[in-house]
Structures are given as structure tokens and as C-alpha cells.
Amino acid sequence: MRNRCMFEKMATGIALAAAVMAGVMVMPGSGHGLVIEAYAADTSNQNSQNISGGGTKSKDEVDKTDETSSKKGDTEAGTENGEGIYDFKDNKTTGTITITKKWDDGLTNAEREIPDMYLSTEKPSKSTKGYTITFHGNGLKFADGTDENMVIYNSSGQIVEGSYKEAVGTGVAWYANKECTQKIEISDDGVPQAELTGDLDLWAKEMTFEIKRYNYGVKNNNEFNAAIPDSVTEVIFTDEAKPKTKETIDVDADGDGGVVAWLDDNAGTVMKVSTQIPGTKVQGAKNSRCMFYNRKKLQKIDFKMLDTQNVTEMGSMFYNCSGLKSLDLTLLDTSKVTSMYQMFYYCSGLTSLDLTPLNTQNVMNMSWMFSGCSGLTSLDLSPLDTQNVTDMGYMFNECYRLTSLDLTPLDTQNVTDMCSMFDGCSGLTSLDLSPLDTQNVTNMSSMFYRCRSLDNLDLSPLDTQKVTNMNFMFFRCDDLTRLDLTPLNTRKVTTMQWMFDDCSALTSLTTGTAFKFVGTDYRLDGTWQNTAGETFNGNDGTANFPSNVADTYTKISS
């Protein structure tokens, strides 16, 4: 059995004695360090014998004692692999260090191999006083302008030399690797919350404060959403510190602990999300799609300490949050958002919605934006900048309590899809289409589907020269008694399936030379007569109205 012990060289005048049971004799070693002869004692019979091989090596690896030369190779091998090395980090500056080997193998000295003892005056670490931790700024600076700080700790983690400094930055954390993936917790007074076994290098990294993002396939398709307990009725974004007694809910995007969440009440209904740094806001994920998707129990969301300036995706953000009675959007920065697809989809509990805070200058998709907002009785669109919007399909779908809707603020010059735009707006009694620029629209299918209270609809503002789909366009417009189709150019239309189906009150239809009937399933049910007294059939599958003819048709029978 071989033991090797390494010692720091003490300052001049310090006495070092090593005694192995019977004793160790310290001898001068030709100016190259200490030459030590140690004696091992058999604890069972008190026999002792000389342990040969004591000595030190100089930096050129030359053994300074003759009696250890034959063991040089073995000693070097043991030193390299670290076996049996003892580092004394007790910060002794005076006195005697005693080394004792107690045999526990039941053998006598005669039966036991004589061990080697290797003592070195080489420094086992950067400092003889303890473990040196080097704090690297890693691109950050300390308050004094330096980018490195060395602190010496003893084995208990107490500072014995130097002082702990915080790197200048927001929420700086320390990591045991330069890639900053192995986090080491440091207490407020600079003590590492880990056992010290050697010198250590730590690298600084500013915390990030972004919450988790959209991820299709996880619960509700958003990792932040998935972390919200089902009991929660209120979410508050804050900067307050998490109580130590509260369990952490993991909502942090990169795992550095910059953002934490917890349930703030015993009932588990209030969830707080915080950076725990006064004045520092939680950062919304760039892709915040489905952030509160399908959270029907939510009644309140406080955005005071949520920063959304880098968010580009807010699609389905409040999808089916039917429990919300109000929603204050004042603090949402939407200047970079490009999609508001289904943003308020089926927020049926909202009775009003102030859109004034929304900056929509970069939004391209507003399809389904207010779909299912059946509690709204009015909606002011004037705050919306829609100059870059291309999709308004289903935008007001199922807003059946709206009795009027002013479209004047809408810039629709780039819109290509108006499919089901007013589908299910059964409360509208009139609808002025003159603000709409439809020159680039290709899809008008179901555009006025189930607008049951409209008794008149002026189509003259509509430019349909690029439209290819008019399926179900006026389906179930129950109160329409007459319809002038003269403004409609259907040259590119390829399908009109059930275009007029269930327009039960419709008795007068006017066409122009640009209007071409497509197919035989457009469902002008019954028998119709033109101004010349000719009759035509509009029944499904057998309809035979003439195309590109300027005429007026009157329904004479069902």
C-alpha cells in the first residue's frame, strides 16, 4: 500500500514535523526542501520499522535523496493520478503537523510490504492559505473596472483573503464552465453554495428574464401556459421576491432562474411571475402564441411588469379565455407583432374591449381576431392600423351581439382573404362596405354568412375582379329581400356553391353584364321571372340563370 502526502512549503521559521505513530525525523536536504524519514508502527504489537523512500523532488524531477531513487517511477505515477494525496488547508502558520498511519489489515510488519511516503514542498494550489476562486467577468466588469477577481476560501467556505465583488450587470449569475451551463449559487456574502475541494474558476453571465414560449404539442401548445396550475384564476406579473416558503413554478426560458413563479395564496388561485429584481420586468417570449390558450378559469391578468417589446407573435394569446370579464391592454407593447390571429378568440365574457393601446402597424394577420367575442355590443376599430394586413378571414365571426360596426378605420388595400369576415354577425342590421378596398381580395366565401338581420346590403363598394371563391357568400341572410349583384365582377370566380342558400326572404335579384353564374348549385331556390317575362329555375343542381346579362329577376314561386 502506498501513501503520498503533499505539503505546502511553510514560511521561514515554521516548524513542520511529521510523526507516524512512533515518529518522523526531519533532516536537511541539500537546500532542496525537507528530507523526511518516517517510521510506521504496527498498532497490534507496537513493532516499528523504518519507512524508506522519504524525500522531495525539485522542479526538474530529480530525487534529492538516495534512498528514494529506486521508487521514483512509482512515486511519479501516483502523483499524476492523484491517489493518496492529502492537501492540508487548515491555514496553519505555526506548530506541528502530525501524520499517522494506522494499519487495519490485521498484518504484522513482517507480513506487510514497506510503504513509501512521498512528501513534497510543491504548492498543491494557487495559495497556501486555502482554495482560490477566480471570478471571471466574462465580458462584464466589476465596479472597480477590472474583469477578474481572486478570492481565497477555507474548506468551510469562509473568505480568508480578498473580498467578493459582484459583476456589474442585471441579475448576474456564476457558472463553473465558460459555456455558462453549470450554475453555482453564491450567497449574498459571497460564499459558494457548494463543497470546495480545490481551486475553482467561475464565469459571470447576466440573467435573462424571458418566460417560456409557444411549443406545439405540449399542454395548450405553450410551455408557459402549461406551467400554470389549473386552479389559477389570476396571473400577476411583478418584480417582488418569492417568499421562501413558496414552491417555485418553472417558467424561465433558459433555466438560469431569471424568472420564477409561485402560487401566492393557499387556495392556489393567484399565480405571480417575477424577476425578483425591483424595476426589472418579465420579458415576454418572442413567440407568445397560445400564452393563455384555453385558460377558461382566468378572470384577471395584470400585465404591469410584463415587457412585450420583443414579441412578434400573439396569435391565440387569449384563445377561449371565456372567464375574462375585462382585459386591460394598456401595458402591452405590440410594435413588433406581426400576427394577431385568433388573439381574442371566444373571449365571450368580455363586454367591452379598448384597442387603443395596440400598435398594429406591423400586423399582417388579423384572421379570427375577434371571433366568438359574443359579449361585445360595440367595437371601436379606430386604433387599428391595418395597412399591412393581408388576412381578415373570420375577423368578426360570431360577434352576434354587435348591432353596428364602423369599418372606416380599416385599410384593406393589401387584404387578400375576407372569408367569413362577418360570418355569424346576426345582430348587424346594416353594414356600410364603402371603406373597404377589396381590389386584391381573392376569397369572399361565407363573407356575409348568417348575417340574419341585414335587410339591405349595398355591394357597390366591392371590387371583385380577383375573387375566385364565392361559396356561401350570402348563406342564410334571412332578412335580405333584394340584392343588387351588378357591381360584382365574377370573371375569375370558379365556385359559387350555395352562394344564396337559405336566403328565404329574397324576392328580387339584379345582375349586370360582369356577373357570370358558376355551376348549378348556387341555390336560388324557386322559380324566378325576368323583366321580359321569362322564367328561370334556381334550384340546386338544375339552376339555369343566364350569365353576363343585365336584368332583374323576381321570385314568383318557391
C-alpha positions in Angstrom: 0.0 0.0 0.0 1.5 3.3 -1.0 0.7 6.7 0.6 1.8 10.1 -0.7 1.3 13.3 1.2 1.8 16.7 -0.3 2.5 19.8 1.8 2.7 23.5 1.1 6.1 24.9 2.0 5.7 26.9 5.1 7.3 30.4 5.6 10.7 30.6 7.1 10.8 29.8 10.8 7.7 27.4 10.7 8.4 24.1 12.2 7.0 21.1 10.4 7.2 17.7 12.0 5.5 14.5 10.7 5.1 11.7 13.1 3.8 8.3 12.1 2.9 6.6 15.3 6.5 6.0 16.6 7.7 9.2 15.0 9.2 11.0 12.0 12.6 12.6 11.8 13.1 15.8 9.8 16.5 16.2 8.2 18.1 18.9 6.0 18.0 18.1 2.3 20.9 19.9 0.5 18.9 23.1 0.2 16.1 21.5 -1.9 13.5 21.1 0.7 12.8 18.7 3.5 14.1 15.1 3.8 11.9 13.1 6.0 12.4 9.7 7.5 9.2 8.2 8.8 8.6 5.2 10.9 5.5 3.0 10.7 4.2 1.3 13.8 2.2 -1.9 14.0 -0.6 -1.0 16.3 -1.2 -4.5 17.3 2.3 -5.4 18.5 4.0 -2.0 18.7 6.7 -3.2 16.4 8.1 -0.4 14.2 10.3 -0.2 11.2 11.9 2.4 9.0 9.9 3.5 6.0 12.4 4.2 3.2 11.7 6.5 0.3 11.2 9.8 2.1 12.3 12.8 0.2 11.4 15.7 -2.1 11.8 16.4 -5.8 13.0 19.6 -7.3 11.2 21.2 -10.4 13.5 19.2 -12.7 12.1 16.0 -11.3 15.4 14.9 -9.8 15.0 13.0 -6.5 17.2 14.6 -3.8 17.6 11.5 -1.5 19.5 8.4 -2.5 17.2 6.1 -0.6 14.2 7.1 -2.7 15.8 6.9 -6.1 14.6 3.3 -6.8 11.0 4.4 -6.1 11.0 7.5 -8.3 8.9 5.9 -11.1 6.2 4.6 -8.8 6.1 7.9 -7.0 5.6 9.9 -10.2 2.9 7.6 -11.4 1.0 8.0 -8.1 1.4 11.8 -8.2 -0.1 12.0 -11.7 -3.2 10.1 -11.0 -3.9 11.8 -7.6 -4.0 8.7 -5.4 -3.4 9.2 -1.8 -2.7 13.0 -2.0 -3.6 14.9 1.1 -3.9 18.7 0.9 -3.8 20.4 4.3 -6.0 23.5 4.0 -6.3 24.4 7.7 -4.3 27.6 7.3 -1.8 26.7 10.0 1.0 29.1 10.2 2.8 27.7 13.3 3.0 24.4 15.1 3.4 20.8 14.1 1.5 18.7 11.6 1.4 15.1 12.5 0.8 12.3 10.0 -0.4 9.0 11.4 -0.9 5.7 9.5 -2.9 3.2 11.4 -2.9 -0.3 9.9 -6.2 -2.1 9.9 -5.4 -5.1 7.7 -4.5 -7.4 10.7 -1.0 -8.0 9.4 2.3 -7.7 11.3 5.2 -5.6 10.0 6.9 -8.8 8.9 3.9 -9.7 6.7 3.4 -6.2 5.3 5.1 -4.6 2.5 7.1 -1.5 3.4 5.1 1.5 2.1 6.7 4.6 0.5 5.9 8.0 1.9 6.3 10.9 -0.5 6.4 14.4 0.9 6.5 17.4 -1.4 7.1 21.1 -0.9 5.4 21.9 -4.2 2.3 24.1 -3.9 -0.8 22.0 -4.4 -2.9 25.0 -5.4 -2.6 28.7 -6.1 -2.5 29.7 -2.5 -1.2 28.0 0.7 -4.0 29.6 2.6 -6.9 27.8 1.1 -8.9 27.3 -2.2 -8.6 30.1 -4.7 -11.8 31.0 -6.6 -11.2 33.2 -9.7 -14.2 35.1 -10.7 -14.1 36.0 -14.4 -16.2 38.9 -15.7 -16.7 37.0 -19.0 -17.3 40.3 -20.8 -18.7 42.1 -17.7 -16.7 44.4 -15.4 -16.6 44.7 -11.7 -17.3 48.1 -10.1 -13.6 48.9 -10.0 -13.2 48.4 -13.7 -11.4 45.1 -13.5 -12.6 41.9 -15.2 -11.2 39.4 -12.8 -11.3 38.9 -9.0 -9.5 36.3 -6.9 -10.8 35.3 -3.5 -9.3 32.7 -1.2 -11.7 30.5 0.9 -11.0 27.9 3.5 -12.6 24.4 3.4 -15.7 25.8 5.2 -16.3 28.3 2.5 -15.2 31.3 4.6 -13.2 34.1 2.9 -9.6 34.2 4.3 -8.2 36.6 1.7 -9.7 39.1 -0.8 -13.3 40.2 -1.0 -16.2 39.1 -3.0 -17.4 41.5 -5.7 -20.4 41.5 -7.8 -20.0 41.9 -11.5 -21.8 44.9 -12.9 -25.0 43.8 -14.6 -28.6 42.8 -14.1 -29.1 39.6 -12.2 -25.5 38.3 -12.7 -25.1 34.6 -12.0 -21.9 32.5 -11.8 -21.1 29.3 -13.7 -18.4 26.6 -13.3 -17.8 26.5 -17.1 -17.2 29.1 -19.7 -20.3 28.0 -21.6 -22.3 29.0 -18.6 -24.4 25.8 -18.3 -23.2 24.7 -14.8 -24.6 27.2 -12.4 -23.0 27.7 -9.0 -25.1 29.5 -6.4 -23.3 32.3 -4.5 -24.8 33.7 -1.3 -25.2 37.4 -0.8 -22.0 37.5 1.3 -20.0 35.7 -1.5 -20.0 32.1 -0.2 -20.3 29.4 -2.8 -23.2 27.1 -2.1 -21.1 24.0 -3.0 -18.4 22.0 -1.3 -14.9 23.2 -2.1 -12.4 20.5 -3.0 -9.9 22.6 -5.0 -9.3 25.8 -6.8 -12.2 26.9 -8.9 -12.8 29.2 -11.9 -16.2 30.9 -12.2 -17.6 32.8 -15.1 -20.2 35.5 -15.0 -23.3 35.8 -17.1 -26.2 38.2 -16.9 -29.5 36.5 -16.3 -32.2 36.7 -18.9 -35.8 37.3 -17.9 -37.7 35.7 -20.7 -40.5 33.3 -20.0 -41.2 30.1 -21.9 -42.7 30.1 -25.3 -45.0 28.5 -27.8 -44.3 24.9 -28.4 -46.7 22.8 -30.3 -47.5 19.5 -28.7 -47.1 20.5 -25.0 -50.2 21.2 -22.9 -52.1 24.1 -24.6 -49.2 24.4 -27.1 -47.2 26.8 -24.9 -44.7 25.9 -22.2 -45.5 29.0 -20.0 -49.2 28.1 -20.3 -48.5 24.5 -19.4 -46.9 25.6 -16.2 -50.0 27.4 -15.0 -51.8 25.3 -12.5 -55.4 24.6 -13.5 -56.7 26.2 -10.3 -55.4 29.6 -11.2 -57.9 32.4 -11.8 -55.5 35.4 -11.7 -51.9 35.9 -13.1 -49.8 38.8 -11.9 -46.5 39.9 -13.4 -44.4 41.5 -10.7 -40.9 42.2 -9.5 -41.3 41.2 -5.9 -39.3 38.5 -4.3 -40.7 35.0 -4.0 -41.4 34.0 -0.4 -39.0 31.3 0.7 -41.9 29.1 1.8 -43.5 29.1 -1.7 -42.7 26.3 -4.2 -41.1 27.5 -7.4 -43.0 27.1 -10.7 -40.6 26.8 -13.5 -41.4 29.3 -16.2 -37.9 30.5 -17.1 -37.0 30.1 -20.8 -33.3 29.3 -20.4 -33.2 27.8 -16.9 -31.0 30.5 -15.4 -33.6 31.3 -12.8 -34.1 34.9 -14.0 -37.8 34.4 -13.8 -39.7 32.5 -11.2 -43.4 31.9 -10.5 -45.3 30.7 -7.5 -48.8 30.4 -6.1 -49.3 33.3 -3.8 -52.4 32.1 -1.9 -53.3 29.0 -0.1 -56.2 28.3 -2.5 -53.8 28.2 -5.4 -55.8 30.7 -7.4 -53.2 33.5 -7.7 -50.0 32.9 -9.7 -47.3 35.5 -9.5 -44.5 35.7 -12.1 -41.4 37.7 -11.1 -37.8 38.6 -11.9 -37.3 39.4 -8.1 -35.3 42.4 -9.1 -37.0 45.8 -8.4 -37.9 47.6 -11.6 -36.9 44.7 -13.8 -39.8 43.4 -15.9 -40.5 39.9 -17.0 -39.8 39.5 -20.8 -42.5 38.0 -22.9 -41.3 35.3 -25.3 -40.8 36.4 -28.9 -43.3 33.8 -29.8 -46.1 34.2 -27.3 -48.7 32.3 -29.3 -51.2 30.4 -27.1 -49.8 32.2 -24.0 -53.2 31.9 -22.1 -54.8 29.5 -24.6 -57.9 27.7 -23.3 -57.5 29.1 -19.8 -61.2 29.4 -19.2 -60.9 30.0 -15.4 -58.8 33.1 -15.8 -60.6 36.2 -14.5 -57.8 38.7 -14.3 -54.3 39.2 -15.9 -52.1 42.0 -14.6 -49.5 43.0 -17.2 -47.8 45.8 -15.2 -44.4 44.1 -15.0 -44.5 42.2 -18.4 -42.4 43.6 -21.2 -43.6 42.6 -24.7 -41.5 44.9 -26.8 -39.7 41.9 -28.5 -42.8 39.8 -29.0 -43.7 39.2 -32.7 -46.4 36.5 -32.3 -49.6 37.0 -30.3 -51.7 34.5 -32.2 -54.3 32.7 -30.0 -52.9 34.6 -27.0 -56.2 34.8 -25.1 -57.9 32.0 -27.0 -61.1 30.8 -25.3 -60.4 32.8 -22.1 -64.1 32.9 -21.6 -63.8 33.8 -17.9 -62.2 37.2 -18.5 -64.7 39.9 -17.8 -62.3 42.7 -18.7 -58.8 43.0 -20.3 -56.6 46.0 -19.8 -54.2 46.1 -22.8 -52.6 49.4 -21.8 -49.2 47.9 -20.9 -48.8 45.6 -23.9 -46.1 46.8 -26.4 -47.2 45.3 -29.7 -45.0 47.4 -32.0 -43.2 44.3 -33.4 -46.1 41.9 -33.5 -46.9 40.5 -37.0 -49.7 38.1 -36.1 -52.8 38.6 -34.0 -54.5 35.6 -35.4 -57.3 34.4 -33.0 -55.9 36.8 -30.4 -59.3 37.2 -28.6 -60.9 34.1 -30.0 -64.0 33.2 -27.9 -63.3 35.7 -25.1 -67.1 35.5 -24.7 -67.1 37.1 -21.3 -65.7 40.4 -22.5 -68.5 43.1 -22.8 -66.0 45.8 -23.9 -62.5 45.9 -25.4 -60.4 49.0 -25.6 -58.0 48.6 -28.6 -56.4 52.0 -28.1 -53.1 50.6 -26.6 -52.5 48.3 -29.6 -49.8 49.2 -32.1 -50.7 47.2 -35.2 -48.5 48.8 -37.8 -46.6 45.6 -38.5 -49.5 43.1 -38.1 -50.2 41.1 -41.2 -52.7 38.5 -39.9 -55.9 39.5 -38.2 -57.9 36.5 -39.1 -60.3 35.2 -36.4 -59.1 38.1 -34.2 -62.4 38.8 -32.5 -64.1 35.6 -33.5 -66.5 34.4 -30.8 -66.5 37.6 -28.8 -70.2 37.2 -28.4 -70.3 39.5 -25.3 -69.2 42.6 -27.3 -72.0 45.0 -28.1 -69.7 47.6 -29.7 -66.2 47.6 -31.0 -64.2 50.7 -31.9 -61.7 49.8 -34.7 -60.2 53.3 -35.0 -57.0 52.4 -33.1 -56.1 49.7 -35.6 -53.5 50.3 -38.2 -54.2 47.6 -40.9 -52.1 48.9 -43.8 -50.0 45.7 -43.8 -52.8 43.2 -43.0 -53.4 40.6 -45.7 -55.8 38.2 -43.9 -59.1 39.3 -42.3 -60.8 36.0 -42.7 -63.3 35.3 -39.8 -62.2 38.6 -38.2 -65.7 39.3 -36.7 -67.0 35.8 -36.8 -69.8 35.1 -34.2 -69.8 38.6 -32.8 -73.5 38.2 -32.8 -74.3 41.0 -30.2 -72.7 43.7 -32.4 -75.6 45.8 -33.7 -73.3 48.1 -35.7 -69.7 48.1 -37.0 -67.9 51.1 -38.4 -65.3 49.9 -40.9 -64.0 53.3 -41.7 -60.7 52.9 -39.9 -59.8 49.7 -41.8 -57.2 50.0 -44.5 -57.7 46.8 -46.5 -55.7 47.6 -49.7 -53.4 44.6 -49.1 -56.0 42.2 -47.8 -56.4 39.0 -49.9 -58.7 37.0 -47.7 -62.1 38.1 -46.4 -63.5 34.6 -46.0 -66.3 34.6 -43.3 -65.3 38.1 -42.3 -68.8 38.9 -40.9 -69.9 35.3 -40.5 -72.4 35.0 -37.7 -72.8 38.7 -37.1 -76.5 38.2 -36.7 -77.1 41.4 -34.7 -76.0 43.7 -37.5 -79.0 45.5 -39.1 -76.8 47.5 -41.5 -73.3 47.3 -42.8 -71.5 50.1 -44.8 -68.9 48.5 -47.0 -67.7 51.7 -48.6 -64.5 51.9 -46.5 -63.3 48.5 -47.8 -60.7 48.3 -50.6 -61.1 44.8 -52.0 -59.0 45.1 -55.1 -56.7 42.3 -54.0 -59.2 40.1 -52.3 -59.4 36.5 -53.8 -61.6 34.8 -51.2 -65.1 36.1 -50.3 -66.6 32.7 -49.4 -69.1 33.0 -46.5 -68.3 36.7 -46.2 -71.9 37.5 -45.0 -72.8 34.0 -43.8 -75.6 34.1 -41.3 -75.9 37.9 -41.2 -79.6 37.3 -40.5 -80.6 40.8 -39.5 -79.4 42.6 -42.6 -82.3 43.7 -44.7 -80.3 45.7 -47.2 -76.7 45.3 -48.4 -75.0 47.7 -50.8 -72.3 45.8 -52.7 -71.2 48.7 -55.0 -68.0 49.3 -53.0 -66.8 45.8 -53.6 -64.1 45.2 -56.2 -64.3 41.5 -57.0 -62.1 41.3 -60.1 -59.6 39.0 -58.4 -62.1 36.9 -56.4 -62.1 33.2 -57.2 -64.3 31.9 -54.4 -67.9 33.0 -53.5 -69.1 29.8 -51.8 -71.8 30.5 -49.2 -71.3 34.2 -49.6 -74.9 35.2 -48.6 -75.8 31.9 -47.0 -78.7 32.3 -44.5 -79.1 36.1 -44.9 -82.6 35.6 -43.7 -83.8 39.3 -43.8 -82.5 40.3 -47.2 -85.4 41.0 -49.5 -83.5 42.3 -52.5 -79.9 42.0 -53.7 -78.2 44.0 -56.5 -75.3 42.0 -57.9 -74.5 44.5 -60.7 -71.2 45.7 -59.0 -69.8 42.2 -58.8 -67.3 41.0 -61.4 -67.2 37.2 -61.3 -65.0 36.7 -64.3 -62.4 34.8 -62.2 -64.8 33.1 -59.8 -64.5 29.3 -60.0 -67.1 28.3 -57.4 -70.4 29.6 -56.1 -71.6 26.6 -54.2 -74.7 27.5 -52.1 -73.9 31.2 -52.6 -77.6 32.2 -51.9 -78.7 29.2 -49.9 -81.5 29.8 -47.3 -82.0 33.5 -48.2 -85.6 32.8 -47.5 -86.8 36.4 -47.8 -85.0 37.2 -51.0 -87.5 38.0 -53.8 -85.6 40.4 -56.1 -82.2 39.9 -57.7 -80.4 42.2 -60.1 -77.5 41.2 -62.3 -75.0 43.0 -64.5 -73.0 42.2 -67.6 -70.0 41.3 -65.5 -71.8 38.8 -63.4 -71.4 35.2 -64.5 -73.2 32.4 -62.7 -70.9 29.5 -62.0 -72.2 25.9 -61.8 -75.7 24.9 -60.9 -75.6 24.7 -57.1 -75.7 28.4 -56.2 -79.2 27.8 -54.6 -81.6 30.5 -55.7 -84.4 28.1 -54.9 -87.7 28.5 -56.6 -88.9 30.0 -59.9 -87.8 33.4 -61.0 -89.1 35.7 -63.7 -87.1 38.4 -65.6 -88.3 41.7 -66.9 -89.2 40.1 -70.2 -91.4 37.6 -68.5 -89.1 34.6 -69.0 -88.8 32.2 -66.1 -85.7 30.5 -64.6 -85.0 27.9 -62.1 -82.5 28.4 -59.3 -82.8 25.0 -57.6 -79.8 23.1 -56.5 -78.3 21.1 -59.4 -80.7 22.4 -62.0 -80.3 26.2 -61.8 -80.2 27.9 -65.2 -79.9 31.7 -64.7 -78.2 33.3 -67.7 -74.8 34.8 -67.2 -73.4 38.3 -68.1 -76.9 39.7 -68.6 -78.1 42.9 -67.1 -81.6 42.1 -65.8 -83.8 41.9 -62.7 -85.3 38.7 -61.5 -88.4 38.4 -59.3 -89.2 35.3 -57.4 -92.7 34.1 -58.3 -92.8 30.8 -56.5 -90.8 28.7 -54.1 
